């Protein structure tokens, strides 16, 4: 959470106050300021933060393992803790490696969603990819 909060705060500080002032003079409400100024300017930062958040969640091992060891009744397992339990503790290295490898498509999907979202944003801003 601190990473997300600090990154979004840094992004908010890059938004020029003159944009809000001009929008207010044009009669924009607070909601319109957020919708048409704040959110579009923070979209790239939100995409990067969400990508890192997904990566950190998938690879978060220490906290879950130290607190619950995947229990009770395997209710709090992540793919990382489940693969560790199967490979190292149970001695089934192949099954643990398969579970670990199953994370790759999910992580690639999260990265690709972020990547294509950022590329779409570049296209909307009129940047040429030639």
Long-range contacts (C-beta under 8 A, 24 or more apart in sequence): 3-49, 3-52, 3-53, 3-56, 4-49, 4-53, 7-45, 7-48, 7-49, 8-42, 8-45, 8-46, 8-49, 10-45, 11-41, 11-42, 11-45, 11-46, 12-38, 12-42, 14-41, 15-41, 15-42, 43-117, 43-121, 44-118, 44-121, 47-114, 47-117, 47-118, 47-121, 48-114, 50-110, 50-114, 51-110, 51-111, 51-114, 54-107, 54-110, 55-107, 55-110, 58-103, 58-106, 58-107, 79-103
